[in-house]
Structure formats: structure tokens, C-alpha cells
Amino acid sequence: MKCIQCENPALHESDFCATCEEKTLKKKKHLYFTLSF
């Protein structure tokens, strides 16, 4: 399985590699906090 963003090997049970997963998690947290306040 490959990362859907950068074609690196993806993490187990994930569509992203470690680097991209970290980036998307940060974006989601930022969005969550932005919308909740």
C-alpha cells in the first residue's frame, strides 16, 4: 500500500505515510479548534 499523497510506503491500516499522516492530523486539529471557538 502506498501513501495517497506522496507515493511513499503507507503506514499499516492507513492511506498515508508517517510524514503525511502527521501533516493531515495537524490540519484536522487546527480545523477542529478553529470551528469550535
C-alpha distance matrix in Angstrom:
0.0 3.8 6.9 9.0 12.0 11.9 8.9 8.8 6.2 5.8 8.2 8.4 9.1 8.6 7.7 9.1 9.6 13.0 15.1 14.2 14.2 17.6 18.8 18.0 19.6 22.6 23.0 22.9 25.5 27.6 27.6 28.5 31.3 32.5 32.8 34.3 37.2
3.8 0.0 3.8 6.2 8.7 8.1 5.2 5.6 4.5 4.8 8.4 10.1 11.0 9.1 7.0 7.3 7.5 11.3 12.6 11.5 12.3 15.7 16.4 15.9 18.0 20.6 20.8 21.3 23.9 25.6 25.8 27.1 29.8 30.7 31.2 33.0 35.7
6.9 3.8 0.0 3.8 5.5 5.7 4.8 5.3 5.8 4.6 8.0 10.6 11.0 8.1 5.3 4.2 5.2 9.0 9.7 7.9 9.1 12.4 12.7 12.2 14.6 17.1 17.1 17.8 20.5 22.0 22.2 23.7 26.3 27.1 27.8 29.7 32.2
9.0 6.2 3.8 0.0 3.8 6.1 6.1 8.4 9.5 8.2 11.1 13.3 12.8 9.5 5.9 6.0 8.4 11.8 11.9 9.1 10.3 13.7 13.1 11.9 14.8 17.2 16.4 17.0 20.1 21.3 20.9 22.7 25.5 25.9 26.3 28.5 31.1
12.0 8.7 5.5 3.8 0.0 3.8 6.2 8.3 10.6 9.8 12.6 15.5 15.4 11.8 8.5 6.9 8.4 11.3 10.1 7.2 9.6 12.3 10.9 10.4 13.8 15.4 14.5 15.9 18.9 19.6 19.5 21.8 24.2 24.3 25.2 27.6 29.8
11.9 8.1 5.7 6.1 3.8 0.0 3.8 5.6 8.8 9.4 12.6 15.8 16.5 13.3 10.4 8.2 8.0 10.9 9.5 7.8 10.9 13.2 12.2 12.7 15.9 17.2 16.9 18.7 21.3 21.9 22.3 24.6 26.8 27.0 28.2 30.5 32.5
8.9 5.2 4.8 6.1 6.2 3.8 0.0 3.8 6.5 8.0 11.6 14.4 15.4 12.7 10.0 8.7 8.3 11.8 11.5 10.3 12.7 15.4 15.1 15.4 18.2 20.0 19.9 21.3 24.0 24.9 25.3 27.2 29.6 30.0 31.0 33.2 35.5
8.8 5.6 5.3 8.4 8.3 5.6 3.8 0.0 3.8 6.2 9.4 12.5 14.4 12.0 10.3 8.2 6.2 9.2 9.5 9.5 11.6 13.9 14.4 15.3 17.5 19.3 20.0 21.3 23.5 24.8 25.6 27.3 29.4 30.3 31.5 33.3 35.5
6.2 4.5 5.8 9.5 10.6 8.8 6.5 3.8 0.0 3.8 6.8 9.3 11.6 10.1 9.3 8.0 6.0 8.9 10.6 10.9 11.8 14.5 15.8 16.2 17.9 20.2 21.2 21.9 24.0 25.8 26.6 27.8 30.1 31.3 32.3 33.8 36.3
5.8 4.8 4.6 8.2 9.8 9.4 8.0 6.2 3.8 0.0 3.8 6.5 8.2 6.3 6.0 5.0 4.1 7.2 9.6 9.2 9.1 12.2 13.8 13.6 15.0 17.7 18.6 18.9 21.1 23.1 23.8 24.7 27.1 28.5 29.3 30.7 33.3
8.2 8.4 8.0 11.1 12.6 12.6 11.6 9.4 6.8 3.8 0.0 3.8 6.3 5.3 7.2 6.3 5.2 6.4 9.9 10.1 8.7 11.4 13.9 13.6 14.0 16.9 18.4 18.3 19.9 22.5 23.3 23.7 26.0 27.9 28.6 29.5 32.2
8.4 10.1 10.6 13.3 15.5 15.8 14.4 12.5 9.3 6.5 3.8 0.0 3.8 5.5 8.4 9.1 8.9 10.0 13.5 13.5 11.6 14.3 17.0 16.2 16.1 19.4 20.9 20.1 21.7 24.6 25.1 25.1 27.6 29.7 30.0 30.7 33.6
9.1 11.0 11.0 12.8 15.4 16.5 15.4 14.4 11.6 8.2 6.3 3.8 0.0 3.8 7.1 9.1 10.4 11.7 15.0 14.0 11.6 14.7 17.0 15.4 15.3 18.9 19.9 18.5 20.4 23.4 23.5 23.2 26.1 28.1 27.9 28.6 31.8
8.6 9.1 8.1 9.5 11.8 13.3 12.7 12.0 10.1 6.3 5.3 5.5 3.8 0.0 3.8 5.5 7.6 9.3 12.0 10.5 8.3 11.8 13.6 11.9 12.4 15.9 16.6 15.6 17.8 20.5 20.6 20.8 23.6 25.3 25.4 26.5 29.5
7.7 7.0 5.3 5.9 8.5 10.4 10.0 10.3 9.3 6.0 7.2 8.4 7.1 3.8 0.0 3.8 7.1 9.9 11.6 9.3 8.2 12.0 12.9 11.0 12.6 15.9 15.8 15.3 18.1 20.3 20.0 20.8 23.8 25.0 25.1 26.7 29.6
9.1 7.3 4.2 6.0 6.9 8.2 8.7 8.2 8.0 5.0 6.3 9.1 9.1 5.5 3.8 0.0 3.8 6.5 7.8 5.7 5.3 9.0 9.8 8.9 10.7 13.5 14.0 14.2 16.7 18.6 19.0 20.1 22.6 23.8 24.5 26.1 28.7
9.6 7.5 5.2 8.4 8.4 8.0 8.3 6.2 6.0 4.1 5.2 8.9 10.4 7.6 7.1 3.8 0.0 3.8 5.6 5.5 6.0 8.6 10.1 10.6 12.0 14.3 15.5 16.3 18.2 20.0 21.0 22.2 24.3 25.6 26.7 28.2 30.5
13.0 11.3 9.0 11.8 11.3 10.9 11.8 9.2 8.9 7.2 6.4 10.0 11.7 9.3 9.9 6.5 3.8 0.0 3.8 5.7 5.2 6.2 8.8 10.1 10.6 12.5 14.5 15.4 16.5 18.5 20.1 21.0 22.6 24.3 25.8 26.9 29.0
15.1 12.6 9.7 11.9 10.1 9.5 11.5 9.5 10.6 9.6 9.9 13.5 15.0 12.0 11.6 7.8 5.6 3.8 0.0 3.8 5.5 5.3 6.5 8.9 10.1 11.0 12.8 14.6 15.8 17.0 18.8 20.3 21.6 22.9 24.7 26.1 27.9
14.2 11.5 7.9 9.1 7.2 7.8 10.3 9.5 10.9 9.2 10.1 13.5 14.0 10.5 9.3 5.7 5.5 5.7 3.8 0.0 3.8 5.4 5.0 6.2 8.5 9.9 10.6 12.3 14.2 15.3 16.5 18.2 20.1 21.0 22.5 24.2 26.2
14.2 12.3 9.1 10.3 9.6 10.9 12.7 11.6 11.8 9.1 8.7 11.6 11.6 8.3 8.2 5.3 6.0 5.2 5.5 3.8 0.0 3.8 5.4 5.2 6.1 8.6 9.9 10.5 12.2 14.2 15.3 16.3 18.3 19.8 21.0 22.3 24.6
17.6 15.7 12.4 13.7 12.3 13.2 15.4 13.9 14.5 12.2 11.4 14.3 14.7 11.8 12.0 9.0 8.6 6.2 5.3 5.4 3.8 0.0 3.8 5.6 5.2 6.3 8.8 10.0 10.7 12.3 14.3 15.3 16.6 18.3 20.0 21.1 23.0
18.8 16.4 12.7 13.1 10.9 12.2 15.1 14.4 15.8 13.8 13.9 17.0 17.0 13.6 12.9 9.8 10.1 8.8 6.5 5.0 5.4 3.8 0.0 3.8 5.5 5.2 6.4 8.8 10.1 10.7 12.4 14.3 15.6 16.5 18.4 20.1 21.7
18.0 15.9 12.2 11.9 10.4 12.7 15.4 15.3 16.2 13.6 13.6 16.2 15.4 11.9 11.0 8.9 10.6 10.1 8.9 6.2 5.2 5.6 3.8 0.0 3.8 5.4 5.0 6.1 8.6 9.8 10.4 12.1 14.2 15.1 16.3 18.1 20.3
19.6 18.0 14.6 14.8 13.8 15.9 18.2 17.5 17.9 15.0 14.0 16.1 15.3 12.4 12.6 10.7 12.0 10.6 10.1 8.5 6.1 5.2 5.5 3.8 0.0 3.8 5.4 5.1 6.1 8.5 9.8 10.4 12.3 14.0 15.3 16.3 18.6
22.6 20.6 17.1 17.2 15.4 17.2 20.0 19.3 20.2 17.7 16.9 19.4 18.9 15.9 15.9 13.5 14.3 12.5 11.0 9.9 8.6 6.3 5.2 5.4 3.8 0.0 3.8 5.5 5.2 6.1 8.6 9.8 10.7 12.1 14.2 15.4 16.9
23.0 20.8 17.1 16.4 14.5 16.9 19.9 20.0 21.2 18.6 18.4 20.9 19.9 16.6 15.8 14.0 15.5 14.5 12.8 10.6 9.9 8.8 6.4 5.0 5.4 3.8 0.0 3.8 5.5 5.0 6.1 8.5 10.0 10.4 12.1 14.1 15.8
22.9 21.3 17.8 17.0 15.9 18.7 21.3 21.3 21.9 18.9 18.3 20.1 18.5 15.6 15.3 14.2 16.3 15.4 14.6 12.3 10.5 10.0 8.8 6.1 5.1 5.5 3.8 0.0 3.8 5.4 5.1 6.0 8.6 9.7 10.5 12.0 14.5
25.5 23.9 20.5 20.1 18.9 21.3 24.0 23.5 24.0 21.1 19.9 21.7 20.4 17.8 18.1 16.7 18.2 16.5 15.8 14.2 12.2 10.7 10.1 8.6 6.1 5.2 5.5 3.8 0.0 3.8 5.4 5.0 6.2 8.5 9.9 10.5 12.5
27.6 25.6 22.0 21.3 19.6 21.9 24.9 24.8 25.8 23.1 22.5 24.6 23.4 20.5 20.3 18.6 20.0 18.5 17.0 15.3 14.2 12.3 10.7 9.8 8.5 6.1 5.0 5.4 3.8 0.0 3.8 5.4 5.3 6.0 8.6 10.0 11.1
27.6 25.8 22.2 20.9 19.5 22.3 25.3 25.6 26.6 23.8 23.3 25.1 23.5 20.6 20.0 19.0 21.0 20.1 18.8 16.5 15.3 14.3 12.4 10.4 9.8 8.6 6.1 5.1 5.4 3.8 0.0 3.8 5.5 5.0 6.0 8.4 10.3
28.5 27.1 23.7 22.7 21.8 24.6 27.2 27.3 27.8 24.7 23.7 25.1 23.2 20.8 20.8 20.1 22.2 21.0 20.3 18.2 16.3 15.3 14.3 12.1 10.4 9.8 8.5 6.0 5.0 5.4 3.8 0.0 3.8 5.5 5.3 6.0 8.8
31.3 29.8 26.3 25.5 24.2 26.8 29.6 29.4 30.1 27.1 26.0 27.6 26.1 23.6 23.8 22.6 24.3 22.6 21.6 20.1 18.3 16.6 15.6 14.2 12.3 10.7 10.0 8.6 6.2 5.3 5.5 3.8 0.0 3.8 5.5 5.1 6.4
32.5 30.7 27.1 25.9 24.3 27.0 30.0 30.3 31.3 28.5 27.9 29.7 28.1 25.3 25.0 23.8 25.6 24.3 22.9 21.0 19.8 18.3 16.5 15.1 14.0 12.1 10.4 9.7 8.5 6.0 5.0 5.5 3.8 0.0 3.8 5.7 5.9
32.8 31.2 27.8 26.3 25.2 28.2 31.0 31.5 32.3 29.3 28.6 30.0 27.9 25.4 25.1 24.5 26.7 25.8 24.7 22.5 21.0 20.0 18.4 16.3 15.3 14.2 12.1 10.5 9.9 8.6 6.0 5.3 5.5 3.8 0.0 3.8 5.7
34.3 33.0 29.7 28.5 27.6 30.5 33.2 33.3 33.8 30.7 29.5 30.7 28.6 26.5 26.7 26.1 28.2 26.9 26.1 24.2 22.3 21.1 20.1 18.1 16.3 15.4 14.1 12.0 10.5 10.0 8.4 6.0 5.1 5.7 3.8 0.0 3.8
37.2 35.7 32.2 31.1 29.8 32.5 35.5 35.5 36.3 33.3 32.2 33.6 31.8 29.5 29.6 28.7 30.5 29.0 27.9 26.2 24.6 23.0 21.7 20.3 18.6 16.9 15.8 14.5 12.5 11.1 10.3 8.8 6.4 5.9 5.7 3.8 0.0
